Amino acid sequence: MDEEDVYSLLDKRIKIERTERDADDKKTYDEVFDRNTLLALGKLISRGVIATLDFPIATGKEGNVYRATGEDEELLAVKIYRTSTATYKNLMKYITGDPRFRSIPKDRRGIISLWAQKEYKNLLRMEKAEIPGPKPVKLLGNVLVMAYIGCGERPAPMIKDCQLADPKEIFQTLLDIMRRLYSEVQLVHGDLSEYNILVDEGRCYLIDVGQSVVLEHPLARELLVRDIGNMARYFGKLGVECDEKDMLEFITEEET
């Protein structure tokens, strides 16, 4: 079966599923599964990267995440960046100034594909330094394939939905991760909050790193301060004493 045949089967399957959804779900299907996205999925299937696209597990500002299954039955997460409704203009401030991307496309689809490439590159850097996050598997256009974090039909929950036995210990663990991300990976997450941290079997994972910037980026310091503020706010509510100035000094290894 060639890629066009896979595309046709996917298109038929999406149309069948779409007829069983309400108006909002139909709109989402139309926004996510355009022809180019279906072609990308068809290529990933025909090349043996994924075998099936199973069901949605998360919906975000930039796109949707689906659980998938690989040919050897390992579970995968497939993030599909929406090219029709994504607020791509807001993405530019995270891309412009990144020395890894000197040439920036002018069209919407090109920018969204570049954004997907940015997240893929950031995940590769994190994997190399063994920073806990989704393991990148493959990128094709606006479709990013990653390792699945969770168990079966239940993806790992966000930290905000977990009952933390020892919030102070978790806070220190995340502070250490932020420090390593800064010093070893030379990245700032840029959108770190209780919504972008998963907890699986007691271990924290950073997700949604498309907006993460290298330290040379002009917004790096500002975004780091914002990340620190988000962490201090969240863990402060859990009774953890958080001094944002001390956190900044610890992460950046600055001397008082």
C-alpha positions as a Python dict, from the first residue, in 0.01 Angstrom:
ca = {
    (1, 'M'): (0, 0, 0),
    (2, 'D'): (150, 331, -105),
    (3, 'E'): (122, 663, 79),
    (4, 'E'): (-174, 783, -129),
    (5, 'D'): (-366, 462, -46),
    (6, 'V'): (-294, 514, 323),
    (7, 'Y'): (-408, 874, 286),
    (8, 'S'): (-736, 762, 129),
    (9, 'L'): (-803, 514, 409),
    (10, 'L'): (-725, 777, 672),
    (11, 'D'): (-948, 1030, 498),
    (12, 'K'): (-1238, 783, 492),
    (13, 'R'): (-1186, 691, 857),
    (14, 'I'): (-1179, 1055, 965),
    (15, 'K'): (-1495, 1131, 767),
    (16, 'I'): (-1675, 833, 924),
    (17, 'E'): (-1571, 937, 1275),
    (18, 'R'): (-1657, 1299, 1200),
    (19, 'T'): (-2021, 1211, 1123),
    (20, 'E'): (-2054, 1062, 1472),
    (21, 'R'): (-1938, 1380, 1649),
    (22, 'D'): (-2117, 1693, 1763),
    (23, 'A'): (-2061, 2031, 1600),
    (24, 'D'): (-1759, 2125, 1812),
    (25, 'D'): (-1586, 1793, 1749),
    (26, 'K'): (-1654, 1817, 1375),
    (27, 'K'): (-1493, 2161, 1374),
    (28, 'T'): (-1189, 2023, 1558),
    (29, 'Y'): (-1156, 1734, 1312),
    (30, 'D'): (-1166, 1975, 1019),
    (31, 'E'): (-904, 2198, 1180),
    (32, 'V'): (-664, 1914, 1261),
    (33, 'F'): (-697, 1665, 977),
    (34, 'D'): (-644, 1867, 662),
    (35, 'R'): (-509, 1701, 348),
    (36, 'N'): (-141, 1777, 416),
    (37, 'T'): (-169, 1642, 769),
    (38, 'L'): (-337, 1325, 646),
    (39, 'L'): (-61, 1283, 387),
    (40, 'A'): (202, 1321, 660),
    (41, 'L'): (24, 1060, 872),
    (42, 'G'): (1, 834, 568),
    (43, 'K'): (376, 858, 516),
    (44, 'L'): (445, 784, 883),
    (45, 'I'): (223, 475, 861),
    (46, 'S'): (366, 351, 530),
    (47, 'R'): (719, 398, 664),
    (48, 'G'): (645, 196, 976),
    (49, 'V'): (679, 478, 1227),
    (50, 'I'): (322, 435, 1350),
    (51, 'A'): (69, 160, 1286),
    (52, 'T'): (-251, 318, 1417),
    (53, 'L'): (-371, 654, 1542),
    (54, 'D'): (-589, 554, 1834),
    (55, 'F'): (-764, 837, 2021),
    (56, 'P'): (-708, 1194, 2146),
    (57, 'I'): (-542, 1241, 2484),
    (58, 'A'): (-487, 1617, 2501),
    (59, 'T'): (-594, 1940, 2333),
    (60, 'G'): (-381, 2252, 2346),
    (61, 'K'): (-352, 2600, 2199),
    (62, 'E'): (-120, 2481, 1922),
    (63, 'G'): (-259, 2139, 1843),
    (64, 'N'): (-394, 1806, 1957),
    (65, 'V'): (-213, 1503, 2096),
    (66, 'Y'): (-325, 1150, 2012),
    (67, 'R'): (-223, 815, 2145),
    (68, 'A'): (-84, 597, 1869),
    (69, 'T'): (59, 249, 1839),
    (70, 'G'): (383, 156, 1671),
    (71, 'E'): (435, -149, 1452),
    (72, 'D'): (586, -339, 1745),
    (73, 'E'): (284, -234, 1956),
    (74, 'E'): (471, 20, 2167),
    (75, 'L'): (259, 318, 2267),
    (76, 'L'): (334, 656, 2113),
    (77, 'A'): (208, 1012, 2141),
    (78, 'V'): (143, 1199, 1817),
    (79, 'K'): (118, 1577, 1836),
    (80, 'I'): (-53, 1738, 1540),
    (81, 'Y'): (-2, 2113, 1519),
    (82, 'R'): (-306, 2288, 1374),
    (83, 'T'): (-223, 2487, 1064),
    (84, 'S'): (-564, 2647, 1014),
    (85, 'T'): (-640, 2809, 1349),
    (86, 'A'): (-312, 2819, 1540),
    (87, 'T'): (-224, 3172, 1651),
    (88, 'Y'): (100, 3156, 1458),
    (89, 'K'): (171, 3527, 1492),
    (90, 'N'): (217, 3479, 1867),
    (91, 'L'): (477, 3212, 1794),
    (92, 'M'): (709, 3452, 1618),
    (93, 'K'): (842, 3613, 1936),
    (94, 'Y'): (978, 3272, 2043),
    (95, 'I'): (1134, 3201, 1703),
    (96, 'T'): (1280, 3539, 1608),
    (97, 'G'): (1618, 3571, 1773),
    (98, 'D'): (1685, 3197, 1789),
    (99, 'P'): (2017, 3146, 1608),
    (100, 'R'): (1908, 2798, 1501),
    (101, 'F'): (1645, 2946, 1271),
    (102, 'R'): (1796, 3214, 1052),
    (103, 'S'): (1545, 3176, 770),
    (104, 'I'): (1180, 3210, 873),
    (105, 'P'): (899, 3120, 630),
    (106, 'K'): (638, 3380, 541),
    (107, 'D'): (337, 3148, 511),
    (108, 'R'): (129, 3007, 796),
    (109, 'R'): (199, 2639, 725),
    (110, 'G'): (572, 2703, 697),
    (111, 'I'): (578, 2879, 1032),
    (112, 'I'): (380, 2601, 1202),
    (113, 'S'): (617, 2340, 1057),
    (114, 'L'): (911, 2544, 1185),
    (115, 'W'): (746, 2555, 1528),
    (116, 'A'): (714, 2176, 1523),
    (117, 'Q'): (1080, 2154, 1424),
    (118, 'K'): (1168, 2381, 1714),
    (119, 'E'): (994, 2156, 1965),
    (120, 'Y'): (1158, 1850, 1810),
    (121, 'K'): (1504, 2006, 1838),
    (122, 'N'): (1439, 2109, 2197),
    (123, 'L'): (1329, 1755, 2287),
    (124, 'L'): (1643, 1614, 2126),
    (125, 'R'): (1859, 1843, 2338),
    (126, 'M'): (1669, 1741, 2650),
    (127, 'E'): (1701, 1372, 2568),
    (128, 'K'): (2076, 1404, 2519),
    (129, 'A'): (2112, 1560, 2866),
    (130, 'E'): (1864, 1310, 3016),
    (131, 'I'): (1619, 1581, 3117),
    (132, 'P'): (1284, 1406, 3175),
    (133, 'G'): (1046, 1477, 2889),
    (134, 'P'): (879, 1297, 2597),
    (135, 'K'): (1139, 1109, 2393),
    (136, 'P'): (1128, 1240, 2034),
    (137, 'V'): (1078, 969, 1771),
    (138, 'K'): (1007, 1137, 1436),
    (139, 'L'): (900, 1470, 1289),
    (140, 'L'): (726, 1511, 955),
    (141, 'G'): (581, 1849, 866),
    (142, 'N'): (335, 1945, 1137),
    (143, 'V'): (323, 1596, 1292),
    (144, 'L'): (554, 1511, 1583),
    (145, 'V'): (582, 1153, 1709),
    (146, 'M'): (702, 1100, 2065),
    (147, 'A'): (719, 827, 2324),
    (148, 'Y'): (400, 789, 2526),
    (149, 'I'): (405, 887, 2892),
    (150, 'G'): (140, 700, 3085),
    (151, 'C'): (-22, 360, 3108),
    (152, 'G'): (-250, 217, 2841),
    (153, 'E'): (-552, 439, 2785),
    (154, 'R'): (-454, 668, 3070),
    (155, 'P'): (-190, 927, 2986),
    (156, 'A'): (17, 1056, 3276),
    (157, 'P'): (-172, 1332, 3460),
    (158, 'M'): (-67, 1694, 3489),
    (159, 'I'): (91, 1778, 3821),
    (160, 'K'): (-208, 2001, 3902),
    (161, 'D'): (-429, 1691, 3907),
    (162, 'C'): (-203, 1493, 4140),
    (163, 'Q'): (-210, 1462, 4517),
    (164, 'L'): (153, 1529, 4603),
    (165, 'A'): (272, 1341, 4912),
    (166, 'D'): (568, 1575, 4959),
    (167, 'P'): (528, 1903, 4765),
    (168, 'K'): (857, 2038, 4903),
    (169, 'E'): (1052, 1742, 4764),
    (170, 'I'): (879, 1770, 4425),
    (171, 'F'): (950, 2143, 4420),
    (172, 'Q'): (1320, 2082, 4479),
    (173, 'T'): (1324, 1814, 4209),
    (174, 'L'): (1172, 2054, 3957),
    (175, 'L'): (1407, 2331, 4061),
    (176, 'D'): (1699, 2095, 3994),
    (177, 'I'): (1549, 2012, 3652),
    (178, 'M'): (1514, 2382, 3570),
    (179, 'R'): (1875, 2436, 3669),
    (180, 'R'): (1999, 2149, 3453),
    (181, 'L'): (1782, 2263, 3163),
    (182, 'Y'): (1945, 2605, 3192),
    (183, 'S'): (2307, 2503, 3253),
    (184, 'E'): (2339, 2174, 3061),
    (185, 'V'): (2086, 2212, 2780),
    (186, 'Q'): (2112, 2591, 2750),
    (187, 'L'): (1733, 2622, 2735),
    (188, 'V'): (1461, 2806, 2923),
    (189, 'H'): (1123, 2631, 2915),
    (190, 'G'): (934, 2955, 2861),
    (191, 'D'): (587, 2834, 2958),
    (192, 'L'): (646, 2624, 3267),
    (193, 'S'): (343, 2578, 3490),
    (194, 'E'): (137, 2308, 3657),
    (195, 'Y'): (-18, 2245, 3313),
    (196, 'N'): (311, 2153, 3143),
    (197, 'I'): (444, 1903, 3395),
    (198, 'L'): (332, 1540, 3388),
    (199, 'V'): (375, 1296, 3676),
    (200, 'D'): (422, 928, 3596),
    (201, 'E'): (513, 676, 3865),
    (202, 'G'): (640, 953, 4088),
    (203, 'R'): (861, 1112, 3823),
    (204, 'C'): (808, 1459, 3675),
    (205, 'Y'): (828, 1522, 3300),
    (206, 'L'): (843, 1858, 3123),
    (207, 'I'): (620, 1880, 2816),
    (208, 'D'): (520, 2138, 2553),
    (209, 'V'): (867, 2276, 2486),
    (210, 'G'): (794, 2437, 2150),
    (211, 'Q'): (826, 2783, 2303),
    (212, 'S'): (1146, 2693, 2492),
    (213, 'V'): (1428, 2928, 2394),
    (214, 'V'): (1805, 2905, 2391),
    (215, 'L'): (1994, 3127, 2634),
    (216, 'E'): (2106, 3355, 2350),
    (217, 'H'): (1743, 3445, 2280),
    (218, 'P'): (1660, 3805, 2377),
    (219, 'L'): (1359, 3689, 2583),
    (220, 'A'): (1540, 3410, 2770),
    (221, 'R'): (1580, 3598, 3098),
    (222, 'E'): (1226, 3734, 3094),
    (223, 'L'): (1080, 3390, 3026),
    (224, 'L'): (1292, 3230, 3298),
    (225, 'V'): (1165, 3484, 3551),
    (226, 'R'): (810, 3407, 3440),
    (227, 'D'): (868, 3032, 3479),
    (228, 'I'): (1006, 3089, 3828),
    (229, 'G'): (704, 3301, 3918),
    (230, 'N'): (467, 3028, 3801),
    (231, 'M'): (646, 2764, 4005),
    (232, 'A'): (658, 2985, 4314),
    (233, 'R'): (288, 3062, 4281),
    (234, 'Y'): (184, 2700, 4241),
    (235, 'F'): (401, 2549, 4513),
    (236, 'G'): (339, 2843, 4742),
    (237, 'K'): (-27, 2741, 4745),
    (238, 'L'): (86, 2396, 4858),
    (239, 'G'): (269, 2540, 5156),
    (240, 'V'): (622, 2543, 5014),
    (241, 'E'): (833, 2848, 5094),
    (242, 'C'): (953, 2988, 4761),
    (243, 'D'): (1185, 3285, 4729),
    (244, 'E'): (1191, 3382, 4362),
    (245, 'K'): (1523, 3564, 4392),
    (246, 'D'): (1687, 3259, 4551),
    (247, 'M'): (1534, 3038, 4283),
    (248, 'L'): (1677, 3256, 4007),
    (249, 'E'): (2022, 3255, 4168),
    (250, 'F'): (2011, 2878, 4210),
    (251, 'I'): (1906, 2810, 3851),
    (252, 'T'): (2153, 3049, 3693),
    (253, 'E'): (2424, 2984, 3956),
    (254, 'E'): (2455, 3355, 4017),
    (255, 'E'): (2632, 3474, 4329),
    (256, 'T'): (2459, 3710, 4567),
}
